Amino acid sequence: MRNKKALAARKTGMARLWELAFRKKFLVVPSCVFSVLSVAVSFSPFVAVYYLIRELVIHFADPGGLDTAYMMKLGWFAAGGAASAVLLNFIALMFSHVAAFTTLYGLKLEFTRHIASLPLGFHTENSTGKLRKIVDENIEKLEGFIAHQLPDLAGSAAMPVCTLIILFAFDWRLALASFVPVVLSYLIQVIAFGSKNARIFVNKYQNSLEDMNNAAVEYVRGISVVKAFNQTIFSFRKFFRTIKEYGEFCLSYTMGFEIYMEFFMAIINQAYLFLIPVIILISGGAALAGAAEYGAFALTAVFYLIFSVSLSTPFTKLMYVSQNGKLILNGIERMDRVLDTAPLAKTASPKTANEYSVAFDHVTFSYHGGAEGSLYGKDGNEGEAAAIQDISFTARQGDVTALVGPSGSGKSTLAHLIPRFYEVKEGSVKIGGVDIRGMSNEYLMSIVSFVFQDVFLFKQSVMDNILIGNKNASREEAIAAAEAAQCRDFVEKLPQGYDTVIGTKNIHLSGGERQRLVIARAILKNAPIIVLDEATAFADPENEQKIQKAFEALMKNKTVIIIAHRLSTVRGADKIVVIDRGRLAEEGVHDTLVKAGGRYSRMWEQYTGAMKWSLKTA
């Protein structure tokens, strides 16, 4: 869901880039000023060299007439100018780097805080690879622009003005000849980087980088499977294909700039080739005017030939600024798409519940492709079938309510709506009669505990992993929760017991052991509402028995919602809710539903039939 106000107020394109670049004006402005001064002072050695040559030529026939004191002053003037240019540029870069790092720090903090406020639905639709690329690459590129390219841009913009003043101060004809390669180089840049194909490339380039990042993350996570089956990287075709496609795409596009680049470098670095014909043409008239006139012109021509060497520097910088600028702008657009995604709405007067029954009241929900904030800005297909359609039921406090149904029927989606991982489109989810949208997010998360099928443990100690459930709990309380979750038997075998760091020094836990640690977290949190999403799907019989005992401690006097495929685990539930294709098919207790001969009865027959299946040898 897009933040309409943010979209309306947000600047775009270059205006947005300047807005971000000048967040620290008190640092950026002095940086630009010192960069301009550095450029202006950098011309002093060329002027000094011209007057040195002039002095030498004038007194060529009479070396004794050379003014050595004057020449020493010119030498010191040139050296001082060069040193001053370096010093001023250093000061400019110091200002720009401080501005860049503080701006980057603020942007990354703003971005990470914002994505933390977004619902889980946003993160399921946008992979970690894409988000990581925005933080590590797209935002990071802004640092280079502010720290280096912005002062370079200011200096490069000032350089043509300084050049124009100096060139036209000596001879306007040679000045015009000097500017011919400048104009041609500028036109080549406009043609090369201003084309529609260049803009399309930037977007494709960023997309291909994201695809490669996603494939890399996926490959690293699946490396154990690749190793276990003795496969090569080619077995992970997606990763290999994205690398190859990225390389081929960049190479083909780069080769498309080959001609432009050759012409640009040839013209801007050989500006003297445009001067020589003009010098030859003018020198004939100067020779007829007399030796004095010819000598003066020769000196001027030498100055222009020397000075033309410096013309390539600002335009080479401008070329790289314009090239990188497009990538930076595209990266900022991607960052803003995330920042413009609205977080969960907060109520001005949050409410709390007096009891913890969970009621679904005519709830309808659909994912709509990118409705929760795709980085590509898609808003989905409004005609798409809803994942949940007009479902109403109540999970009473103190009861166990089971959600069953075929894969993809919408069971997990219903569970995710309880803590507002997604926002319902129609109807409402209520806890104790209070719409969850009227509660604060912090309060809602404090009263709901989740135990997922996929367990995640941090690379921290066993104790730290349990205390995630309640940071304010004591060590004794955490150990009591672990014992209630049937964790004692394997924790005591670890080298440092509860202080053993998981994932280091060959310390690894089985799936069932990890599951019990997560249940210990939930017991320690002691939330009144428990959602168990396929929590025993991959447990072996021994671990499943211990997990079931852990559940008994976890579920005591709680509102419990269980999602399960193994119907035997929910046979004793106080209520079984059958979901089929996003709709409520039926609800009741096990015996009643079996006798009714409906969807649940057919599922039970299939389940019991599968339990009798066995392998037979010939």
N, C-alpha and C positions, 0 to 999 in steps of 0.2 A: 504494500500500500504506500503510495507516494505521499510525501509531505507537501501539500499544495502550496502552503504559504512559503515554504523554503524554496520551492521551484520558482515561484513568482518573484521572490526577492533576490535569488542567486544570480550573480553576474556570470557571463559565459565568455569563452574565447580569450582573447588577449586581455580584455577588461578584468577577467577573473585572475589571470596570471599576474597582472600588475597589482591587483588587490592583495594577493598572497605575498608577492615579492616585497611590497611596501608595508607589511604588517609592522615592521620595526623601522619606521621612517627615520628616527633619530640616529640610526646606524647606517641605513642604506643611502640616505641623501649625502652625508659626508663621504661615503665610499665613492659615490659617483663624482662628487666634486673633486676629490683628490685624484681620481682616475683621469678626469679631464685636464687637471693641472699637470699631471704626469705626462700626458700626451703633448700638451703645449710646450713643456720644457724639453721634451725629447727632441724637438727640432733644432734646439740651440747648437748641438755639435755640427749639424749640416751647415748652418749659417756661419759658424766659426771657421769651418774648413773652407768655405767659399772665400772668406776674407783673407785667410792664410794664403790660398792659391793666388788671390789677386795681388797680395803684397809681393809674393815671389815673382810673379809675371812682370809687375811694374818695374821691379828692380833687377830684372834678369840680366840686363847689360851692365849694371853697376851694383854688384852684391854688397859693396860697402855702404850703400844707401839704405840697406834693410833696417827697419826699426825693430830691433830685437825685443825691446821692452813691450812694444805693441803686440808682437807675435807671441810673447810669453803670456800676455793677458788673454789673447785669443785661445791659447792652449788651455789655460786654467778655466776659461769660460766654457770651453767644450767639455773638459773633464768634470767641472762642477755641474754643468747641465745634465750630463749623462748620469752622474751620481744622484743628483736631485730627482731625476726622472725615476730612477730605481727606488729611491727612498719614498717618494710620493706614491708610487705604485704599491709598495709594501704596506704603507699606511692604509691605502684604499682597500687592499685585500684583508688586512686585519679587521677593519670595520665590517666588510662584506661577509667574512667568515663567521664572526660573532653573530651577525644578523641571520645568516643562513642556519647556524646550529640552533639558535633560540627559536627561530620560526619552525624548523623541522621538529624540534622537541614538542612545541605546542600543537602542531598539526597531527603528529603521531599519537599524542596523548588524547586529542580530541577525537581522532578516528577510532582508536581502540576503546575509548569510553563509549562511543556511540554504538559500535557493533555489539558491545556488551549489553546495551539497553534494548537491542532488537530481539524480537521473538525467535524461538528456535527454528521456526519455519524459514526464516531468512537464511540461516546457516545450513539448513538441509538443501536449499536450492542453490546456494553459492558455496563452492568448495573452498577448503582451507588454502588450496593452491592459489586461487584467484585473489583471496583476501591477503595472503602473504605477499603476493607479487605487488599489490597496491602499496603495502607498507614498505617493503624492502626495495622496490624498484621505482614505482611511479612517484611516490612521495619523495623518495631519496634523490631522484633526478632534480627536484626543485632546489636541493642544496647546491648542486653544481651550477645551476642557473644564477642563484643569488650570490654565491661565493665568488664565482669566476666570470660567468657570461654577462651578468648585469653591469659590473664595472667595465668590462671589455666593451659592452654595447655603448655605454656612455662615452668611453674614450674613443671608440670607433666612430661614433656620431660626431664628436668634436674634431676628429682628425681631418675630415674633408674641409671643414671650415678653416682650420689652421693652415692646411695645405693650400687652399684657395687664396688666402691672404698672402702667404709667402710667394706662391707662384706668380700671382698677378702683380706683386710688388716689383718684380724684376723685368718680365717681358710677357705681355699678354698673349702674344702669338705662340710662344713655346708653352705657355700655361694651358692654352686651349688644346694644343697637341698632346700634352700630358694627360688631359682629362678624357681623351678619346678612349683609351683602354679601360679607364674607370667606368665610363658609361656602358661600354660593351660588356664588361664583366658583370655589372649590375643587371643588365638585360638577360644575360645567360642564367644568373641566379633566379630571376623572376620566372623565366621559362621552365627551368629545371624543378624548382621547389614550389612554384605556385600553381602547378597543373592539378587537374582533378585526380589524375592517377596517383600523384604524390599523397594526396589526402586519403585516398582509398588504401594506399600502402600502409600508412601509419596505423589505421584501424586493424588491418589484416595482421600487421606485424605484432601488435599488442595481443590480439586474439591467439595467434600462434604461440606466443610466449606463454600465455596462460594455459593453453592446451598442453604444452611441454611440461610446465610446472605441475599440472594436475597428474599427468602420466608419470612423472618422476616420483611424486609422493605415493601414488598408487603402487608403483613398482617397488619402492623401498619397503612399503608396508607388506607387500606380498613376496619379498625376497626369500623368506623361509620356505614358501611353497615351491618356488623355482629351484632352490637348493635341494629340497627333499626329493624332488623328482628328477634331479640331475639335468635340468634344462639350461639352455643358454639364454642370452638376452633376447634372441630371436623368438623364443617362446612367448615373450611378453611383447606381442606385436604392436600393441597400441603405443607403448613407450618408444620403441624403435621407429615406428612410422612417424610419430610426431617430431622426433629429432631429425629424421631424414627430410620430411616436408619443410620443416623450419629452415634447414640448411639450403635446400633447393630454392625455396622462395626468396630468401635473403640474397642468394647468389644471383638469381635471375634479375632481381630488382636492382642490385648494385651494378650489374653489367649494363643495365639500361641507362645508368648515369655516366658510363665510361666516356662517351663523346663529349657530354657537357663538361665533365671534369677536365678533360684534356684541353678543351678550348679555353676554359676559365684559367687554368694554371699557365697555359702558354701566353695568353694575353696579359694577365696581371703581372707576371714575373718578367716579362720582356717589354716593359713599357718604353724602354729606350728605342725599340724598333720603330715606334711611332714618332719619336723625336728626331731621329737621324735624318729622315727625308726633309723635314721642315727646317732643320739646322742647315742642311746643304742648300736648300732653296733660298734661305734668308742670307746665308753667308756671302753669296755672290754680290748682293746689293751692299752689304757691310764693307766688303773689300773695295768696292768702287768709291765708297764714302771716305776712304782714307785709313791709314794704319791705326790711328787712335780708335776710330769707330769699330774697325775690325777686331782689334784687341779686346775692346770692351765686350763685344758680342761673343767672342771666343770664351771669355771668362764666364759670361752668363750661360752659354751652352754647356760648359763643363759643369756648372752648378746644377743645371737641370738634369744632366745625365747621372750625376751622383744622387740627386734628390729622388729621381724616379724609382730607385731601388726600394725606398720606404713606402711606396704606394701599395705594395702587395699586402702589407701587414694588416691594415684595418679591414680590408675586404676579405681576406682569408678568415679573419675572426668572425666577420658578419656571416660568412658562408656557414660556418659551424654553428653559430647562434641560430640561424634560420632553420638549419637541419634538425638540431636538437630541440628547438622550440616547438616543432610540430609533435614530437614525441612527448614533450612535457605537457603540452596542451591536452593531448589525448589521455595521458595519465591522470591529469587533474579532472577531466570529465568523468573518468571511471571512479575516482575518489568521491566526486560530488554526487554521483548516482547512489553511492552507499550513504553518504551524509544526508541526502534528501529522502531516504527511506524513513518513514515515520516510526518511532519506537512505540511501544505499547502506551496507549492513552492512559493518563493518570487522572484520577478523580480529585476534585478540590476538597471533598469531605469524605475520606475513606471510612468504610464501615468494617465491622468485625462480626463474626458469627457466634451465636450462643450455643449452637449444636452443629454437628458435622455430617449430616446427611447430604449426599450429592444428588442433585436433581437435574436431568436434561429435559428442557421444556421446548419441544418442537424445534430441535436444533438441526440446522442445515449448514453444511460447510463444503467448500470446493477449493482446491489448490490453485486453479487457474494459472498454471504454468509459472509465470513470474510475478504473480500478484504480490508476493511478499517482499519483492525487491531484488530482481535479478540484476546482475551487473551489466547486462546487455539492454536493460530498460524495457524488456517485454512485459506486457500486461496480461498475457494469456488470452485464451479464447473464452469469451463470455458464454458461448454455447456449450461449453464443456460440461459433461455430466458431473453432478455433485458427488463428492466422496461420501458424505453423510446427508441423508434426506429425511427431514421431518421426524426425528427420533425423540421419543419421550419415555423416560423411565426414572426411577429413583433407587439409589443405593443407600439404604438406611444405616444410620450410625449403629455400630456394634454388630452389623451383619457382614457376611462375605457375599459379594455380588460377583458372579463370573460372567465374562464376556466371551462368547464362543462363536465360531463361524469359520467359513472357508478362508484360505489365504487371500488377502486383498479385499476382504469384505468391509473393512473400516474399523476393526476392533482397536488397533493401536492409535488410529486417528482420534477416536473418541477419548481414549486415555490422555492423549496429548492436549486435548481441549481443556481438561480440568485445570492444569496449572497455567493456562493461557500461552502454551507454546505456539498455538495458532489462535487467531481471533475468529469466533463464529460469525457466519454471514447473516444468518437469521436465527431467531429464537434466543435462548439464553441457557447458561450453565449456572446453577445456584448451589451454594453451600450454606446449609442452615437457613434457607430461604432468602439469602442475600446473593444478588447477581455478582459473579466474580469480577466483573468490570467496575463494580463499585468498591472493591477492596484495593489496598495498596499492593503493589507487586511484591514488596518485601514480606508483608503479612501473608499473602497467598502462598508464597514459596515456603514460609515457615510452617504452614499447616498441612503441606502435602509432601510425602516422601515417595520417591520412585526407586524401584529395583528393576533395572533393565536386563534384557537378555544378554546384550553386549556389555561386559564389565570393563571399566577403566580404572586402573590404579596408577597413582603418581609414583615417580621414582623417588620415593621418600620412605621413611621407616613405617613399619606396620602401625605403630601408634599414631603417627601423623596422618596416615590414610584413614584411620578410624575417626580421629578427631575432626575430620572435615565435616562430619555429621553435626558436630556441636563444638565450636572452638572454645566455648566457655566451660566445657566439662573437665572434670579432674581426671587424672590418670586412672584412679581407682574406678571411676564411673565407666571409662572407656574399656577397661579390662572386664568389668562386669558385663558390658554390652557384648564384648567379644566372646565371653563364655556362654552367654545366652544364645549367641549365634553359632555355637558349636565350633569355635575356632581354637580352643585350648590345645587340642591334640596335635595340630600341625605347627602352631606358634611356638610351643615348647621345644620342638625339634630344631628350630632355627638357631643359628650361632649366637645371636644377641637377643633372642626372644622378641619382645615387642619393639625393640630398638633396631632390629635388623632392617637394612634398607633393601627394598624390593628391586630386583633388576640388576644388582651389582654382585660381583664375585660369585657368579653362577647361582645366585639366589632367585629361584623362580617358583611360582606357585601353580598348582593345577587349576583347571577351570572351576571345579567345585570349591576349592579353597578360596579362590578369588571371589566367587559368588558369596561365600559366607562372610568374607570381610566386608563386602558391600552391605550385606544384611546387618552386620554389626554397626555400620555407619547409620543405617536407618533406625535401628533400635536406640542408638545414642541420641539421634535427633528427636525421637519420641513424638513425631507428628501425628495428629489424630486421624489423618487420611493416608492410606497406603495404597499405592498402585503397583502391582506386580505384573510386569510385561514379559511373558514367556520366560520366567526366571529360572525354570528347571529344564529348559529345552535340551541343553547339551550335557546334563549331569548324568554320571553313571549311577547305577542303582545304590551303591554305598553312599555316595555324596548326596544323592537325591533324598535319601532317608534323613541324613543329617540336616540338609537344607529344610526339609519339612519340619523338623524339630525347631530349627531356628525361626521358621515362619510362625510357629505357635507362640513363641515369645514376642515376635514382632507384631502380630495381629491382635493381641489381647486387647479387648475393649476399643478397637479401632473400626473406622469405616474402611473396609477392604474391597478393592476392585482387582480381580484377577483376570488376566488375559492368558488363555491356554489353548493348546491344540490337543494335549493329552486329556481327554474327557474324564479319565479316572481321577485326576487331581481335583476336579471341580464337582464330583458327584455329590459331595456333602454340602455344597454351597447353599446358603439361605435363599439365593435367587440366581437363576441362570438366565441371562439375556442373550438371545440368539440373533446375530446380525448377519444379513445376507444381502450382498450387493448394495451396501450403504443404507439399508432399511432395517427396521425392527421387524423380525419375522415372528418371534414369539418370546414369551418369558414365563418363568415358573420354576418349580423345583424339579429335580431329576425324574422322579417317578411319574409325576403328572405329565411332563413333557414326553417321556417315552411312550406312555399310554395314548397320548394325543395323536401319535402317528404323523407328526409334521416334520419339519426340517431337522429338528434336534433328534428325533427318533431315527431318521435315516442316517444321520451322522454317527449315532451310537451303534447302530448295526454295522456300519463300515468300520468303526473303531474296534469293536469286539471281534469282528471277523479278521482284522489285521493282526490282532493279538494272538490268534490261533495259528497264524502263518508260520511255517518252519521250513528249513532246508532239508531235502531228502537226497540221499545218495542212491545211485542206481544199484 
